[in-house]
Amino acid sequence: DLVSYPERIPEAGETFAANSFETHIGGKGLTQTISLAKLSPHVEDSPIKVRIIGKVGDDQFGKELVGALEEQNVDVKDVEVIEDVRSGVAVIIVEKSTGENRILITAGANGETKYSTDELVSLFPPDSEREVVVFQNEIPGTIDTIKWLKENRAENIEVVYNPSPYS
């Protein structure tokens, strides 16, 4: 997340100075995954494991995202790094006087996160242990993947769906 804090939102065509700028590790999927990891026991033989499945670019943002997940003991073996593609970013403008925000999402590698049936079978084999899988709308194919899981792995997979961002 690239966040600027101006006093007000600039008008079309206007250049306006912000008071401050921040960067944050973000994305709904990453934030939700880290939250789950923080709630899970961090014992080597713990039956509760948290993993994330997705794609990042081969840029500095991708490295930071994967590093932040690893620091929280999240299994990142199913995070694919896509060469010559940038990681997804959000440009956020927060109007200091009202707290209102405006968010522009550029999908980047997230836009490549759609799986074939063969890939889903590999990620969620029939004999896999029970899992809770969290989805959100920042990646394509979310609804199709949820339908596939419900039809093919309903006994093993509990789906949590965050419909944000909804459009």
DRENDODREN-589343 format. One record per residue (C-alpha): residue in three letters; x, y, z. Coordinates in steps of 0.02 Angstrom, whole numbers, padded with zeros to 5 digits, always signed. Example, Ala and Ser with C-alpha at 12.3 -4.5 7.8 and 13.67 -1.06 7.14 Angstrom:
BEGIN
ALA+00615-00225+00390SER+00684-00053+00357
***
This chain:
BEGIN
ASP+00000+00000+00000LEU+00065+00173-00049VAL-00027+00299+00059SER-00027+00489+00045TYR-00111+00606+00170PRO-00157+00775+00092GLU-00270+00902+00179ARG-00394+00878+00038ILE-00412+00779-00122PRO-00342+00871-00274GLU-00462+00924-00410ALA-00444+00850-00585GLY-00283+00915-00663GLU-00224+00994-00500THR-00057+00956-00418PHE-00069+00966-00230ALA+00059+00929-00094ALA+00025+00793+00034ASN+00073+00812+00217SER+00147+00638+00231PHE+00176+00474+00140GLU+00185+00295+00205THR+00209+00122+00135HIS+00129-00032+00214ILE+00131-00216+00180GLY-00047-00245+00125GLY-00180-00328+00024LYS-00335-00409+00095GLY-00270-00585+00070LEU-00103-00550+00154THR-00183-00455+00299GLN-00311-00593+00331THR-00178-00729+00320ILE-00063-00641+00443SER-00211-00616+00562LEU-00248-00803+00555ALA-00064-00844+00584LYS-00059-00730+00737LEU-00211-00821+00808SER-00135-00993+00776PRO-00016-01081+00896HIS+00166-01067+00843VAL+00220-01239+00899GLU+00319-01347+00779ASP+00203-01496+00798SER+00045-01390+00802PRO-00097-01463+00698ILE-00142-01286+00645LYS-00043-01226+00495VAL-00075-01068+00396ARG-00027-01061+00213ILE-00059-00938+00074ILE-00083-00975-00109GLY-00056-00839-00237LYS+00064-00748-00349VAL+00183-00602-00328GLY+00297-00512-00449ASP+00485-00530-00453ASP+00505-00354-00384GLN+00550-00283-00214PHE+00366-00276-00162GLY+00348-00463-00195LYS+00501-00501-00089GLU+00434-00393+00053LEU+00263-00476+00045VAL+00335-00653+00052GLY+00458-00600+00189ALA+00317-00528+00296LEU+00220-00691+00280GLU+00371-00797+00324GLU+00403-00690+00479GLN+00229-00739+00539ASN+00261-00926+00509VAL+00146-00932+00358ASP+00182-01073+00235VAL+00225-00986+00070LYS+00274-01140-00033ASP+00122-01110-00146VAL+00163-00927-00181GLU+00226-00915-00358VAL+00346-00777-00408ILE+00308-00721-00586GLU+00456-00654-00682ASP+00442-00488-00773VAL+00278-00448-00683ARG+00257-00322-00543SER+00168-00362-00381GLY-00004-00289-00352VAL-00010-00120-00267ALA-00140-00004-00195VAL-00120+00184-00207ILE-00219+00262-00066ILE-00260+00445-00037VAL-00326+00486+00136GLU-00401+00660+00155LYS-00336+00720+00323SER-00481+00838+00357THR-00616+00703+00340GLY-00525+00536+00349GLU-00608+00486+00186ASN-00501+00378+00074ARG-00490+00338-00110ILE-00404+00178-00164LEU-00337+00128-00333ILE-00289-00055-00350THR-00169-00114-00485ALA-00181-00304-00492GLY-00006-00344-00553ALA+00035-00527-00516ASN-00131-00544-00423GLY-00214-00530-00593GLU-00127-00693-00643THR-00197-00788-00492LYS-00323-00900-00578TYR-00306-01088-00567SER-00351-01229-00685THR-00439-01383-00618ASP-00273-01479-00623GLU-00190-01343-00520LEU-00333-01345-00394VAL-00319-01535-00377SER-00132-01513-00344LEU-00161-01374-00216PHE-00307-01464-00132PRO-00284-01652-00156PRO-00432-01767-00116ASP-00344-01837+00037SER-00292-01668+00105GLU-00320-01625+00286ARG-00462-01511+00340GLU-00427-01329+00298VAL-00506-01159+00312VAL-00481-01062+00151VAL-00504-00873+00146PHE-00549-00786-00017GLN-00576-00606-00069ASN-00616-00515-00231GLU-00445-00441-00272ILE-00400-00593-00377PRO-00490-00660-00532GLY-00579-00827-00531THR-00624-00819-00347ILE-00805-00873-00369ASP-00757-01015-00489THR-00628-01079-00365ILE-00752-01073-00220LYS-00880-01169-00325TRP-00748-01300-00368LEU-00700-01321-00186LYS-00882-01336-00130GLU-00917-01466-00266ASN-00757-01565-00247ARG-00685-01539-00073ALA-00835-01489+00033GLU-00794-01617+00167ASN-00616-01550+00189ILE-00628-01365+00151GLU-00715-01230+00250VAL-00730-01072+00143VAL-00725-00897+00216TYR-00766-00765+00084ASN-00735-00579+00100PRO-00829-00499-00048SER-00725-00341-00039PRO-00688-00249-00148TYR-00864-00261-00213SER-00911-00173-00373
***
